[in-house]
Amino acid sequence: MPADTNAAGDVFGGWLMSQVDIAGSIEAHRYAQTRVVTIAVQEFLFLNPVFVGDLLSLYAKIVHVGTTSIRVRIDGYAQRQRGSEETHKVTEAQITYVAIDENRRPCPVVKRTGA
């Protein structure tokens, strides 16, 4: 949306970071089947700008599972004009999430059935 842009018309990096974090947390939650929280960002690259009107697609893949943590790689692509095939890779990130219990304490990551 226009309110999410800078003076040049590019979407703020912080907005993109929040969307990437959401996508990564969904993948981590699907695996752990419990609440997860962001603990670290190992890498976050801004490869191309995102513009108002772009259709953003984010793809997340688990790259490492530890005792209480899950590291997720997220790749983002922007489709420039809806209905066209013009797509640009706009971001790459690796984010680590920690599984937490009902007391908000780290808990073991156990792949649940159906994950």
A tleap script that builds the chain and sets N, CA, C and O, in Angstrom:
source leaprc.protein.ff14SB
mol = sequence {
  NMET PRO ALA ASP THR ASN ALA ALA GLY ASP
  VAL PHE GLY GLY TRP LEU MET SER GLN VAL
  ASP ILE ALA GLY SER ILE GLU ALA HIE ARG
  TYR ALA GLN THR ARG VAL VAL THR ILE ALA
  VAL GLN GLU PHE LEU PHE LEU ASN PRO VAL
  PHE VAL GLY ASP LEU LEU SER LEU TYR ALA
  LYS ILE VAL HIE VAL GLY THR THR SER ILE
  ARG VAL ARG ILE ASP GLY TYR ALA GLN ARG
  GLN ARG GLY SER GLU GLU THR HIE LYS VAL
  THR GLU ALA GLN ILE THR TYR VAL ALA ILE
  ASP GLU ASN ARG ARG PRO CYS PRO VAL VAL
  LYS ARG THR GLY CALA
}
set mol.1.N position { 0.850 -1.181 0.000 }
set mol.1.CA position { 0.000 0.000 0.000 }
set mol.1.C position { 0.894 1.241 0.000 }
set mol.1.O position { 2.032 1.186 0.465 }
set mol.2.N position { 0.387 2.345 -0.514 }
set mol.2.CA position { 1.202 3.569 -0.561 }
set mol.2.C position { 1.767 3.995 0.790 }
set mol.2.O position { 2.859 4.563 0.830 }
set mol.3.N position { 1.079 3.748 1.883 }
set mol.3.CA position { 1.579 4.131 3.199 }
set mol.3.C position { 2.811 3.314 3.609 }
set mol.3.O position { 3.510 3.683 4.553 }
set mol.4.N position { 3.078 2.211 2.907 }
set mol.4.CA position { 4.207 1.345 3.218 }
set mol.4.C position { 5.430 1.645 2.354 }
set mol.4.O position { 6.348 0.829 2.284 }
set mol.5.N position { 5.453 2.809 1.694 }
set mol.5.CA position { 6.540 3.120 0.775 }
set mol.5.C position { 7.371 4.302 1.239 }
set mol.5.O position { 6.952 5.097 2.081 }
set mol.6.N position { 8.567 4.394 0.660 }
set mol.6.CA position { 9.408 5.561 0.875 }
set mol.6.C position { 9.124 6.588 -0.223 }
set mol.6.O position { 8.254 6.369 -1.065 }
set mol.7.N position { 9.840 7.684 -0.216 }
set mol.7.CA position { 9.589 8.766 -1.178 }
set mol.7.C position { 9.828 8.338 -2.625 }
set mol.7.O position { 9.264 8.934 -3.543 }
set mol.8.N position { 10.642 7.329 -2.839 }
set mol.8.CA position { 10.930 6.856 -4.195 }
set mol.8.C position { 9.880 5.875 -4.709 }
set mol.8.O position { 9.934 5.465 -5.868 }
set mol.9.N position { 8.929 5.497 -3.862 }
set mol.9.CA position { 7.886 4.575 -4.290 }
set mol.9.C position { 8.215 3.117 -4.068 }
set mol.9.O position { 7.462 2.239 -4.491 }
set mol.10.N position { 9.341 2.843 -3.403 }
set mol.10.CA position { 9.705 1.469 -3.072 }
set mol.10.C position { 9.082 1.109 -1.723 }
set mol.10.O position { 8.953 1.958 -0.841 }
set mol.11.N position { 8.700 -0.149 -1.577 }
set mol.11.CA position { 8.151 -0.620 -0.309 }
set mol.11.C position { 9.275 -0.625 0.728 }
set mol.11.O position { 10.395 -1.045 0.434 }
set mol.12.N position { 8.973 -0.158 1.939 }
set mol.12.CA position { 9.948 -0.132 3.023 }
set mol.12.C position { 10.499 -1.529 3.277 }
set mol.12.O position { 9.765 -2.516 3.241 }
set mol.13.N position { 11.805 -1.597 3.533 }
set mol.13.CA position { 12.443 -2.866 3.857 }
set mol.13.C position { 11.853 -3.495 5.103 }
set mol.13.O position { 11.743 -4.719 5.183 }
set mol.14.N position { 11.471 -2.681 6.080 }
set mol.14.CA position { 10.886 -3.205 7.312 }
set mol.14.C position { 9.572 -3.923 7.064 }
set mol.14.O position { 9.278 -4.921 7.720 }
set mol.15.N position { 8.780 -3.425 6.125 }
set mol.15.CA position { 7.526 -4.097 5.776 }
set mol.15.C position { 7.828 -5.466 5.174 }
set mol.15.O position { 7.194 -6.463 5.517 }
set mol.16.N position { 8.806 -5.496 4.271 }
set mol.16.CA position { 9.184 -6.760 3.643 }
set mol.16.C position { 9.722 -7.733 4.695 }
set mol.16.O position { 9.403 -8.921 4.663 }
set mol.17.N position { 10.535 -7.231 5.627 }
set mol.17.CA position { 11.074 -8.093 6.678 }
set mol.17.C position { 9.955 -8.708 7.511 }
set mol.17.O position { 10.032 -9.880 7.880 }
set mol.18.N position { 8.926 -7.939 7.807 }
set mol.18.CA position { 7.827 -8.480 8.618 }
set mol.18.C position { 7.081 -9.581 7.872 }
set mol.18.O position { 6.685 -10.578 8.476 }
set mol.19.N position { 6.885 -9.414 6.570 }
set mol.19.CA position { 6.195 -10.438 5.782 }
set mol.19.C position { 7.025 -11.721 5.716 }
set mol.19.O position { 6.487 -12.824 5.812 }
set mol.20.N position { 8.346 -11.562 5.549 }
set mol.20.CA position { 9.245 -12.712 5.512 }
set mol.20.C position { 9.224 -13.442 6.856 }
set mol.20.O position { 9.196 -14.673 6.895 }
set mol.21.N position { 9.237 -12.691 7.951 }
set mol.21.CA position { 9.197 -13.289 9.285 }
set mol.21.C position { 7.902 -14.069 9.492 }
set mol.21.O position { 7.918 -15.155 10.072 }
set mol.22.N position { 6.803 -13.534 9.030 }
set mol.22.CA position { 5.520 -14.234 9.143 }
set mol.22.C position { 5.562 -15.541 8.354 }
set mol.22.O position { 5.150 -16.587 8.856 }
set mol.23.N position { 6.058 -15.479 7.119 }
set mol.23.CA position { 6.129 -16.687 6.284 }
set mol.23.C position { 7.012 -17.751 6.928 }
set mol.23.O position { 6.660 -18.931 6.938 }
set mol.24.N position { 8.148 -17.340 7.458 }
set mol.24.CA position { 9.047 -18.284 8.110 }
set mol.24.C position { 8.436 -18.901 9.350 }
set mol.24.O position { 8.593 -20.095 9.605 }
set mol.25.N position { 7.736 -18.078 10.123 }
set mol.25.CA position { 7.129 -18.595 11.358 }
set mol.25.C position { 6.002 -19.581 11.065 }
set mol.25.O position { 5.778 -20.514 11.837 }
set mol.26.N position { 5.306 -19.385 9.975 }
set mol.26.CA position { 4.251 -20.331 9.588 }
set mol.26.C position { 4.863 -21.701 9.302 }
set mol.26.O position { 4.341 -22.724 9.744 }
set mol.27.N position { 5.969 -21.716 8.562 }
set mol.27.CA position { 6.632 -22.990 8.245 }
set mol.27.C position { 7.163 -23.659 9.511 }
set mol.27.O position { 7.019 -24.870 9.676 }
set mol.28.N position { 7.776 -22.882 10.406 }
set mol.28.CA position { 8.288 -23.432 11.661 }
set mol.28.C position { 7.149 -23.981 12.523 }
set mol.28.O position { 7.279 -25.048 13.123 }
set mol.29.N position { 6.044 -23.255 12.582 }
set mol.29.CA position { 4.889 -23.707 13.367 }
set mol.29.C position { 4.296 -24.980 12.785 }
set mol.29.O position { 3.919 -25.885 13.530 }
set mol.30.N position { 4.208 -25.061 11.471 }
set mol.30.CA position { 3.681 -26.275 10.831 }
set mol.30.C position { 4.496 -27.495 11.233 }
set mol.30.O position { 3.952 -28.578 11.445 }
set mol.31.N position { 5.798 -27.307 11.334 }
set mol.31.CA position { 6.665 -28.425 11.697 }
set mol.31.C position { 6.521 -28.773 13.174 }
set mol.31.O position { 6.309 -29.935 13.522 }
set mol.32.N position { 6.634 -27.774 14.040 }
set mol.32.CA position { 6.660 -28.009 15.486 }
set mol.32.C position { 5.280 -28.206 16.105 }
set mol.32.O position { 5.156 -28.829 17.159 }
set mol.33.N position { 4.255 -27.684 15.461 }
set mol.33.CA position { 2.886 -27.754 15.983 }
set mol.33.C position { 2.769 -27.150 17.378 }
set mol.33.O position { 1.975 -27.606 18.200 }
set mol.34.N position { 3.565 -26.129 17.629 }
set mol.34.CA position { 3.485 -25.369 18.865 }
set mol.34.C position { 3.893 -23.932 18.534 }
set mol.34.O position { 4.386 -23.652 17.441 }
set mol.35.N position { 3.684 -23.049 19.471 }
set mol.35.CA position { 4.039 -21.655 19.246 }
set mol.35.C position { 5.548 -21.528 19.030 }
set mol.35.O position { 6.337 -22.203 19.692 }
set mol.36.N position { 5.935 -20.665 18.108 }
set mol.36.CA position { 7.349 -20.384 17.864 }
set mol.36.C position { 7.563 -18.880 17.923 }
set mol.36.O position { 6.665 -18.092 17.627 }
set mol.37.N position { 8.779 -18.502 18.313 }
set mol.37.CA position { 9.147 -17.079 18.349 }
set mol.37.C position { 10.451 -16.893 17.589 }
set mol.37.O position { 11.293 -17.791 17.539 }
set mol.38.N position { 10.603 -15.723 17.006 }
set mol.38.CA position { 11.823 -15.393 16.278 }
set mol.38.C position { 12.939 -15.153 17.280 }
set mol.38.O position { 12.783 -14.374 18.220 }
set mol.39.N position { 14.064 -15.824 17.079 }
set mol.39.CA position { 15.196 -15.673 17.991 }
set mol.39.C position { 16.392 -15.026 17.294 }
set mol.39.O position { 17.169 -14.321 17.939 }
set mol.40.N position { 16.553 -15.253 15.984 }
set mol.40.CA position { 17.714 -14.691 15.289 }
set mol.40.C position { 17.460 -14.617 13.792 }
set mol.40.O position { 16.718 -15.414 13.219 }
set mol.41.N position { 18.100 -13.637 13.188 }
set mol.41.CA position { 18.128 -13.516 11.728 }
set mol.41.C position { 19.578 -13.727 11.315 }
set mol.41.O position { 20.434 -12.885 11.586 }
set mol.42.N position { 19.855 -14.851 10.659 }
set mol.42.CA position { 21.217 -15.132 10.230 }
set mol.42.C position { 21.574 -14.336 8.978 }
set mol.42.O position { 22.713 -13.904 8.800 }
set mol.43.N position { 20.578 -14.153 8.116 }
set mol.43.CA position { 20.831 -13.512 6.832 }
set mol.43.C position { 19.540 -12.858 6.359 }
set mol.43.O position { 18.450 -13.413 6.502 }
set mol.44.N position { 19.690 -11.673 5.795 }
set mol.44.CA position { 18.545 -11.026 5.160 }
set mol.44.C position { 19.085 -10.174 4.026 }
set mol.44.O position { 19.754 -9.168 4.261 }
set mol.45.N position { 18.796 -10.575 2.800 }
set mol.45.CA position { 19.281 -9.859 1.631 }
set mol.45.C position { 18.130 -9.199 0.899 }
set mol.45.O position { 17.092 -9.816 0.659 }
set mol.46.N position { 18.325 -7.940 0.548 }
set mol.46.CA position { 17.389 -7.217 -0.300 }
set mol.46.C position { 18.002 -7.212 -1.694 }
set mol.46.O position { 18.977 -6.501 -1.940 }
set mol.47.N position { 17.444 -7.993 -2.602 }
set mol.47.CA position { 18.039 -8.176 -3.922 }
set mol.47.C position { 17.492 -7.216 -4.970 }
set mol.47.O position { 18.226 -6.769 -5.851 }
set mol.48.N position { 16.222 -6.903 -4.876 }
set mol.48.CA position { 15.557 -5.982 -5.796 }
set mol.48.C position { 14.446 -5.283 -5.032 }
set mol.48.O position { 13.941 -5.821 -4.047 }
set mol.49.N position { 14.054 -4.085 -5.475 }
set mol.49.CA position { 12.979 -3.391 -4.768 }
set mol.49.C position { 11.624 -4.058 -4.992 }
set mol.49.O position { 11.407 -4.761 -5.979 }
set mol.50.N position { 10.732 -3.816 -4.054 }
set mol.50.CA position { 9.333 -4.206 -4.177 }
set mol.50.C position { 8.558 -2.907 -4.369 }
set mol.50.O position { 8.762 -1.949 -3.624 }
set mol.51.N position { 7.670 -2.868 -5.364 }
set mol.51.CA position { 6.905 -1.675 -5.680 }
set mol.51.C position { 5.439 -1.838 -5.298 }
set mol.51.O position { 4.940 -2.958 -5.190 }
set mol.52.N position { 4.760 -0.731 -5.095 }
set mol.52.CA position { 3.315 -0.764 -4.862 }
set mol.52.C position { 2.673 -1.451 -6.065 }
set mol.52.O position { 2.962 -1.109 -7.212 }
set mol.53.N position { 1.810 -2.408 -5.799 }
set mol.53.CA position { 1.125 -3.129 -6.867 }
set mol.53.C position { 1.764 -4.466 -7.209 }
set mol.53.O position { 1.155 -5.286 -7.895 }
set mol.54.N position { 2.998 -4.695 -6.734 }
set mol.54.CA position { 3.630 -5.991 -6.980 }
set mol.54.C position { 2.870 -7.082 -6.230 }
set mol.54.O position { 2.310 -6.845 -5.160 }
set mol.55.N position { 2.864 -8.261 -6.802 }
set mol.55.CA position { 2.322 -9.434 -6.134 }
set mol.55.C position { 3.511 -10.173 -5.533 }
set mol.55.O position { 4.350 -10.693 -6.269 }
set mol.56.N position { 3.594 -10.226 -4.221 }
set mol.56.CA position { 4.725 -10.822 -3.522 }
set mol.56.C position { 4.418 -12.273 -3.167 }
set mol.56.O position { 3.375 -12.577 -2.588 }
set mol.57.N position { 5.344 -13.164 -3.524 }
set mol.57.CA position { 5.225 -14.580 -3.175 }
set mol.57.C position { 6.427 -14.955 -2.336 }
set mol.57.O position { 7.564 -14.655 -2.699 }
set mol.58.N position { 6.177 -15.614 -1.207 }
set mol.58.CA position { 7.237 -16.022 -0.291 }
set mol.58.C position { 7.214 -17.540 -0.150 }
set mol.58.O position { 6.157 -18.145 0.032 }
set mol.59.N position { 8.395 -18.144 -0.237 }
set mol.59.CA position { 8.529 -19.589 -0.167 }
set mol.59.C position { 9.477 -19.925 0.982 }
set mol.59.O position { 10.604 -19.432 1.024 }
set mol.60.N position { 9.025 -20.756 1.905 }
set mol.60.CA position { 9.803 -21.082 3.092 }
set mol.60.C position { 10.127 -22.568 3.108 }
set mol.60.O position { 9.317 -23.410 2.720 }
set mol.61.N position { 11.355 -22.868 3.576 }
set mol.61.CA position { 11.814 -24.256 3.662 }
set mol.61.C position { 12.671 -24.399 4.916 }
set mol.61.O position { 13.551 -23.579 5.177 }
set mol.62.N position { 12.406 -25.437 5.675 }
set mol.62.CA position { 13.202 -25.708 6.867 }
set mol.62.C position { 14.566 -26.226 6.423 }
set mol.62.O position { 14.668 -27.145 5.610 }
set mol.63.N position { 15.624 -25.607 6.983 }
set mol.63.CA position { 16.985 -26.032 6.637 }
set mol.63.C position { 17.717 -26.690 7.800 }
set mol.63.O position { 18.728 -27.361 7.591 }
set mol.64.N position { 17.220 -26.508 9.028 }
set mol.64.CA position { 17.858 -27.142 10.179 }
set mol.64.C position { 16.863 -27.212 11.337 }
set mol.64.O position { 16.113 -26.269 11.590 }
set mol.65.N position { 16.876 -28.341 12.025 }
set mol.65.CA position { 16.076 -28.502 13.235 }
set mol.65.C position { 17.025 -28.860 14.372 }
set mol.65.O position { 17.757 -29.847 14.295 }
set mol.66.N position { 17.004 -28.049 15.427 }
set mol.66.CA position { 17.814 -28.313 16.609 }
set mol.66.C position { 16.944 -28.857 17.726 }
set mol.66.O position { 15.837 -29.337 17.483 }
set mol.67.N position { 17.445 -28.784 18.948 }
set mol.67.CA position { 16.700 -29.298 20.095 }
set mol.67.C position { 15.429 -28.489 20.344 }
set mol.67.O position { 14.355 -29.057 20.543 }
set mol.68.N position { 15.553 -27.156 20.333 }
set mol.68.CA position { 14.395 -26.283 20.554 }
set mol.68.C position { 14.193 -25.301 19.412 }
set mol.68.O position { 13.260 -24.499 19.443 }
set mol.69.N position { 15.057 -25.355 18.405 }
set mol.69.CA position { 15.017 -24.344 17.343 }
set mol.69.C position { 14.802 -24.934 15.962 }
set mol.69.O position { 15.064 -26.110 15.708 }
set mol.70.N position { 14.320 -24.081 15.086 }
set mol.70.CA position { 14.104 -24.430 13.680 }
set mol.70.C position { 14.606 -23.259 12.847 }
set mol.70.O position { 14.168 -22.124 13.034 }
set mol.71.N position { 15.534 -23.538 11.920 }
set mol.71.CA position { 16.020 -22.503 11.009 }
set mol.71.C position { 15.296 -22.658 9.678 }
set mol.71.O position { 15.186 -23.755 9.130 }
set mol.72.N position { 14.806 -21.535 9.175 }
set mol.72.CA position { 14.011 -21.533 7.948 }
set mol.72.C position { 14.642 -20.592 6.931 }
set mol.72.O position { 15.059 -19.486 7.274 }
set mol.73.N position { 14.711 -21.034 5.687 }
set mol.73.CA position { 15.143 -20.176 4.577 }
set mol.73.C position { 13.889 -19.696 3.874 }
set mol.73.O position { 12.981 -20.481 3.599 }
set mol.74.N position { 13.840 -18.408 3.587 }
set mol.74.CA position { 12.694 -17.819 2.913 }
set mol.74.C position { 13.196 -17.087 1.674 }
set mol.74.O position { 14.116 -16.273 1.757 }
set mol.75.N position { 12.588 -17.377 0.524 }
set mol.75.CA position { 12.889 -16.691 -0.724 }
set mol.75.C position { 11.653 -15.929 -1.160 }
set mol.75.O position { 10.541 -16.454 -1.114 }
set mol.76.N position { 11.850 -14.684 -1.584 }
set mol.76.CA position { 10.727 -13.856 -1.990 }
set mol.76.C position { 10.833 -13.409 -3.432 }
set mol.76.O position { 11.912 -13.058 -3.910 }
set mol.77.N position { 9.710 -13.426 -4.119 }
set mol.77.CA position { 9.633 -13.041 -5.527 }
set mol.77.C position { 8.499 -12.042 -5.719 }
set mol.77.O position { 7.440 -12.161 -5.104 }
set mol.78.N position { 8.734 -11.060 -6.577 }
set mol.78.CA position { 7.703 -10.073 -6.891 }
set mol.78.C position { 7.305 -10.206 -8.348 }
set mol.78.O position { 8.150 -10.183 -9.243 }
set mol.79.N position { 6.006 -10.344 -8.574 }
set mol.79.CA position { 5.458 -10.329 -9.930 }
set mol.79.C position { 5.102 -8.885 -10.203 }
set mol.79.O position { 4.242 -8.312 -9.534 }
set mol.80.N position { 5.765 -8.292 -11.191 }
set mol.80.CA position { 5.667 -6.847 -11.414 }
set mol.80.C position { 4.314 -6.384 -11.930 }
set mol.80.O position { 3.778 -5.387 -11.444 }
set mol.81.N position { 3.768 -7.066 -12.877 }
set mol.81.CA position { 2.480 -6.644 -13.431 }
set mol.81.C position { 1.558 -7.846 -13.400 }
set mol.81.O position { 1.819 -8.876 -14.021 }
set mol.82.N position { 0.482 -7.685 -12.666 }
set mol.82.CA position { -0.431 -8.825 -12.552 }
set mol.82.C position { -0.870 -9.276 -13.933 }
set mol.82.O position { -1.241 -8.470 -14.786 }
set mol.83.N position { -0.818 -10.565 -14.126 }
set mol.83.CA position { -1.189 -11.120 -15.417 }
set mol.83.C position { 0.001 -11.331 -16.335 }
set mol.83.O position { -0.133 -11.970 -17.379 }
set mol.84.N position { 1.165 -10.805 -15.968 }
set mol.84.CA position { 2.362 -11.019 -16.789 }
set mol.84.C position { 3.240 -12.064 -16.121 }
set mol.84.O position { 2.982 -12.477 -14.991 }
set mol.85.N position { 4.254 -12.478 -16.814 }
set mol.85.CA position { 5.195 -13.460 -16.275 }
set mol.85.C position { 6.452 -12.791 -15.723 }
set mol.85.O position { 7.377 -13.491 -15.312 }
set mol.86.N position { 6.516 -11.459 -15.698 }
set mol.86.CA position { 7.710 -10.756 -15.224 }
set mol.86.C position { 7.825 -10.885 -13.710 }
set mol.86.O position { 7.071 -10.267 -12.959 }
set mol.87.N position { 8.783 -11.699 -13.281 }
set mol.87.CA position { 8.979 -11.966 -11.862 }
set mol.87.C position { 10.441 -11.726 -11.513 }
set mol.87.O position { 11.338 -12.092 -12.272 }
set mol.88.N position { 10.675 -11.098 -10.344 }
set mol.88.CA position { 12.030 -10.809 -9.877 }
set mol.88.C position { 12.207 -11.345 -8.472 }
set mol.88.O position { 11.331 -11.190 -7.621 }
set mol.89.N position { 13.354 -11.980 -8.232 }
set mol.89.CA position { 13.671 -12.392 -6.866 }
set mol.89.C position { 14.027 -11.124 -6.098 }
set mol.89.O position { 14.910 -10.371 -6.508 }
set mol.90.N position { 13.335 -10.890 -4.982 }
set mol.90.CA position { 13.523 -9.643 -4.247 }
set mol.90.C position { 14.216 -9.826 -2.906 }
set mol.90.O position { 14.792 -8.873 -2.380 }
set mol.91.N position { 14.173 -11.021 -2.345 }
set mol.91.CA position { 14.789 -11.208 -1.031 }
set mol.91.C position { 15.148 -12.659 -0.781 }
set mol.91.O position { 14.552 -13.577 -1.344 }
set mol.92.N position { 16.147 -12.844 0.087 }
set mol.92.CA position { 16.521 -14.145 0.642 }
set mol.92.C position { 16.776 -13.919 2.123 }
set mol.92.O position { 17.347 -12.902 2.516 }
set mol.93.N position { 16.351 -14.867 2.935 }
set mol.93.CA position { 16.580 -14.728 4.370 }
set mol.93.C position { 16.707 -16.097 5.015 }
set mol.93.O position { 16.179 -17.090 4.516 }
set mol.94.N position { 17.418 -16.129 6.136 }
set mol.94.CA position { 17.430 -17.296 7.015 }
set mol.94.C position { 17.141 -16.800 8.418 }
set mol.94.O position { 17.840 -15.939 8.952 }
set mol.95.N position { 16.097 -17.361 9.001 }
set mol.95.CA position { 15.640 -16.927 10.316 }
set mol.95.C position { 15.494 -18.161 11.209 }
set mol.95.O position { 15.034 -19.214 10.768 }
set mol.96.N position { 15.896 -18.007 12.475 }
set mol.96.CA position { 15.754 -19.095 13.443 }
set mol.96.C position { 14.614 -18.786 14.405 }
set mol.96.O position { 14.503 -17.678 14.930 }
set mol.97.N position { 13.781 -19.776 14.619 }
set mol.97.CA position { 12.643 -19.694 15.532 }
set mol.97.C position { 12.858 -20.696 16.653 }
set mol.97.O position { 13.472 -21.741 16.444 }
set mol.98.N position { 12.361 -20.386 17.833 }
set mol.98.CA position { 12.431 -21.294 18.970 }
set mol.98.C position { 11.012 -21.697 19.349 }
set mol.98.O position { 10.120 -20.857 19.465 }
set mol.99.N position { 10.824 -22.992 19.538 }
set mol.99.CA position { 9.532 -23.505 19.991 }
set mol.99.C position { 9.370 -23.176 21.467 }
set mol.99.O position { 10.311 -23.318 22.249 }
set mol.100.N position { 8.172 -22.734 21.847 }
set mol.100.CA position { 7.923 -22.417 23.249 }
set mol.100.C position { 6.638 -23.101 23.719 }
set mol.100.O position { 5.737 -23.391 22.933 }
set mol.101.N position { 6.589 -23.346 25.020 }
set mol.101.CA position { 5.420 -23.986 25.615 }
set mol.101.C position { 4.424 -22.927 26.097 }
set mol.101.O position { 4.579 -21.735 25.828 }
set mol.102.N position { 3.399 -23.396 26.815 }
set mol.102.CA position { 2.348 -22.485 27.292 }
set mol.102.C position { 2.860 -21.473 28.319 }
set mol.102.O position { 2.197 -20.470 28.585 }
set mol.103.N position { 4.037 -21.732 28.896 }
set mol.103.CA position { 4.651 -20.792 29.847 }
set mol.103.C position { 5.693 -19.900 29.178 }
set mol.103.O position { 6.438 -19.184 29.847 }
set mol.104.N position { 5.731 -19.957 27.864 }
set mol.104.CA position { 6.662 -19.167 27.055 }
set mol.104.C position { 8.123 -19.535 27.310 }
set mol.104.O position { 9.017 -18.695 27.207 }
set mol.105.N position { 8.342 -20.776 27.638 }
set mol.105.CA position { 9.694 -21.290 27.846 }
set mol.105.C position { 10.051 -22.193 26.654 }
set mol.105.O position { 9.182 -22.871 26.106 }
set mol.106.N position { 11.329 -22.198 26.258 }
set mol.106.CA position { 11.726 -23.087 25.154 }
set mol.106.C position { 11.363 -24.533 25.454 }
set mol.106.O position { 11.499 -25.004 26.583 }
set mol.107.N position { 10.904 -25.218 24.434 }
set mol.107.CA position { 10.542 -26.623 24.582 }
set mol.107.C position { 11.121 -27.408 23.405 }
set mol.107.O position { 11.408 -26.834 22.354 }
set mol.108.N position { 11.288 -28.701 23.580 }
set mol.108.CA position { 11.856 -29.510 22.505 }
set mol.108.C position { 10.990 -29.484 21.244 }
set mol.108.O position { 9.760 -29.489 21.300 }
set mol.109.N position { 11.678 -29.456 20.120 }
set mol.109.CA position { 10.993 -29.540 18.827 }
set mol.109.C position { 10.809 -31.003 18.514 }
set mol.109.O position { 11.782 -31.743 18.369 }
set mol.110.N position { 9.583 -31.416 18.411 }
set mol.110.CA position { 9.262 -32.779 18.049 }
set mol.110.C position { 8.331 -32.692 16.865 }
set mol.110.O position { 7.248 -32.115 16.955 }
set mol.111.N position { 8.759 -33.273 15.744 }
set mol.111.CA position { 7.897 -33.231 14.571 }
set mol.111.C position { 6.617 -33.985 14.891 }
set mol.111.O position { 6.638 -35.172 15.217 }
set mol.112.N position { 5.511 -33.277 14.792 }
set mol.112.CA position { 4.214 -33.866 15.116 }
set mol.112.C position { 3.652 -34.585 13.895 }
set mol.112.O position { 4.040 -34.302 12.762 }
set mol.113.N position { 2.749 -35.501 14.135 }
set mol.113.CA position { 2.088 -36.234 13.054 }
set mol.113.C position { 1.379 -35.247 12.141 }
set mol.113.O position { 0.703 -34.326 12.599 }
set mol.114.N position { 1.547 -35.458 10.834 }
set mol.114.CA position { 0.889 -34.610 9.853 }
set mol.114.C position { 1.683 -33.370 9.505 }
set mol.114.O position { 1.214 -32.570 8.695 }
set mol.115.N position { 2.846 -33.169 10.067 }
set mol.115.CA position { 3.650 -31.983 9.775 }
set mol.115.C position { 4.531 -32.233 8.579 }
set mol.115.O position { 5.287 -31.351 8.173 }
savepdb mol mol.pdb
quit
